[in-house]
């Protein structure tokens, strides 16, 4: 089905187990409705979430299910880009930021100036997918070095044809499509591929926060090349073709897929994605605390249905403990881009 934003996704119907987990957490934060364990119909208010277009489908799906169980709470989710999401959170305009990269120290400092502290909550693993036109029969696998040679700042106005990427590629115009500098996807791609966050050529044929426009742009030109999250590649397979990425460690060409993100072979473009929660509001807004617990209880069920990779149960438990203990700051901003999923999890446990 299509959601209200026009993006294709599946919706998980939460079962009895999910409702029971919700009821237990609501009771823990004072929101239980007695011994029956029913969801608390007295919860009311609104929750504002803004940020990453990559995390947007997850937050929207979970927000919809939470509102079904708690009709007095409205969850508003906006796709504004990771950087804009943090700015809104630090300005006091939202309670939660969706983020496709870890929070920067400068963003934590900006929030701290407003006496706002953030709790980091990993919710899923994603991967960046590099995509080409469906008729492209030459760029089946690209190395990190080749991607850097295409998208790096030195390539601006100079690398304009496919045969400049590899001599046996055709003498065909290279058309490039990608996210804006406000995007966490942009930040992660530049750090993982070019080696410096923000280092990117500025002469793309289209720069946008709208992933469907990237897919349509690539589809509209035989020489098209772009990148966005794995979930959007799964949605737009009829428009674009995924490119395998050569693993820098093994030399193997690895397909962008959920399986390869899970097993750690799709590197360096696999990454964790997050929500960040205002710690100071969890005690004063029971609806927010209930929503965050609901998010963690149901992420493993919903995340795969919107095209992402669920985290191990131990990591959701770790995130839940951070919420319960009000542990603020970032752990993941110390993890280097391109670190395998296994190693990244080892860092936080």
ABEGO torsion letter per residue (X at the ends): XBBAAGBBBBBBBBBAAAAAAAAAAAAAAGABAEAAGBBBAABBEBBBBBEBAAAAAAAAAAAAAAAAABAABBBBBBBAEAAAAAAAAAAGABABBBBABBBBAAAAAAAAAAGBBBBBBBABBBBBBBBBBAABAABABBBAAAAAAAABAAABGABABAAAABAABBBBBBBBBBBBAABAAAAAAAAAAAGBBGBBBAABABBBABAAAAAAAAAABAABBBBBBAAAAAAAAAABBBBBBBBAAAGBBBBBBAAAAAAGABOAABBBBBBBBBAAAAAABAAAAAAAAAAAAAAAAAAAAAGBBBBBAAAAAAAAAAAAAGBBEBAAAABBBGBBAAAAAAAAX
